[in-house]
Amino acid sequence: MTSRAAKTPSAPGVRGRHADRSAAMRHRLVDTAVLCLNRVGYASTTTEMVRREARVSRGAMLHHFPTKIDLLMAVAEHAASAQDALVRQRLAGTPEGMDRYLAITGATWEATCRPPGIAFIEIFMASRSDVHLRERLRRVVERFEARQREDVWTVAFQAGIRDRDAVERMVRLHTAALRGLIMERLFTGRHGPAEASVELLQWYTRSLTAALITKAGDRLCARPTLAQEGGGSMAAEAPIACTLSPADYRARLATIAALSREALRHVEA
């Protein structure tokens, strides 16, 4: 009785060490799967290949990932988290406001080009012909893209943009474009054309951002007509004060001018 009681306090520590070892094994298998997907692609990556390269027993492999799809879902979750973390890290080192907003495309491209990003693309492409993989991957992708849209909107709002629908459409376009460029790069093995296309995408972002900033300023300084206010059918303007201060309006104009100069520089180059 005494002996059993003496051992009881150590039980939580034992369980903790076991949980740590289990988590480490899981990470090891996921990291190895990422490397395999990058090296040989989806079709040639098997659970047996991952098990051998990770140097784990069959029992350990089956315990953590009974099927290939189970393993791939863990890789997809890992890749999405890794991309989120890298983009946030890059943006944290950029001044808040327009600089941070314009840095999103470059940071996202960098994250997409990393091994976890490539592994994600391999799984993404394979899901087209595997209905079971597609159904499970869809949930991962939807959560990932929802986080992306929310994060980008937060940065866009801080930069003075107020058209959320336009921002979310830009996010969808950029996501599709970057994924497509990665697929092309994997197919051709050429990095230069993809990098040049990303520069064009960044130019387009600056041009559209200037338009969105202008739109936000116009809306904030709009004068409602008498008809809009319920005062009749005449389209005469009712004088009201602009909700932007002179300093804010000058700052907005300076931002538009800087974005326009930057866009023109890329065209001339």
Residue pairs with C-beta under 8 A, 6 or more apart in sequence:
22 64
25 56
25 60
25 64
26 64
26 74
28 54
28 56
29 50
29 51
29 54
29 56
29 61
29 64
29 65
29 71
29 74
30 71
30 74
30 75
30 78
32 50
32 53
32 54
33 45
33 50
33 71
33 72
33 74
33 75
33 119
34 75
34 78
34 79
34 115
34 116
34 119
35 53
35 115
36 44
36 45
36 49
36 50
36 53
37 45
37 75
37 118
37 119
37 122
37 123
38 115
38 118
38 119
38 122
40 49
41 122
42 122
42 123
42 125
42 126
43 126
45 122
46 68
47 61
47 65
47 67
47 68
47 71
50 61
50 71
51 57
51 58
51 61
54 61
65 71
65 74
69 130
69 132
69 133
69 136
72 123
72 133
72 137
73 136
73 137
73 140
75 116
75 119
75 120
75 123
76 120
76 123
76 137
76 140
76 141
77 140
78 116
79 116
79 117
79 119
79 120
80 120
80 140
80 143
80 144
80 147
82 111
82 114
82 116
82 117
83 108
83 111
83 112
83 114
83 116
83 117
83 120
83 144
84 144
84 147
84 148
84 151
86 107
86 110
86 111
86 114
87 104
87 107
87 108
87 111
87 151
88 151
90 103
90 106
90 107
90 110
91 100
91 103
91 104
91 107
91 155
94 100
94 103
96 158
97 158
97 159
97 160
98 159
98 160
98 209
98 255
98 259
100 155
100 158
100 159
101 155
101 156
101 158
101 159
101 161
101 209
102 202
102 205
102 206
102 209
104 152
104 155
105 174
105 198
105 201
105 202
105 205
106 198
106 202
108 174
108 175
108 178
109 178
109 181
109 198
111 117
112 121
112 178
112 179
112 182
113 182
117 182
118 182
118 186
121 179
121 182
121 183
121 186
123 133
123 137
124 137
124 141
124 179
125 183
126 133
127 133
127 134
127 137
127 138
128 134
145 171
145 172
145 175
148 171
148 175
149 167
149 168
149 171
152 167
152 168
152 170
152 171
153 164
153 167
153 168
156 164
156 167
159 209
160 213
160 216
160 252
160 255
161 167
161 209
161 212
161 213
161 216
162 212
162 215
162 216
162 219
163 212
163 215
163 216
166 208
166 212
167 212
170 205
170 208
174 201
174 205
177 197
177 201
178 198
178 201
181 194
181 197
181 198
182 194
184 193
184 194
185 191
185 193
185 194
199 266
200 266
202 266
203 262
203 263
203 266
203 267
206 259
206 262
206 263
206 266
207 259
207 260
207 263
209 259
210 255
210 256
210 259
210 260
210 263
213 252
213 255
213 256
213 259
214 256
216 252
217 244
217 249
217 252
217 253
220 242
220 243
220 244
221 242
221 243
221 244
221 249
223 237
223 238
223 239
223 240
224 237
224 238
224 240
225 234
225 235
225 236
225 237
225 238
226 232
226 234
226 235
226 236
226 237
226 238
227 233
227 234
227 235
229 238
231 238
242 249
244 252
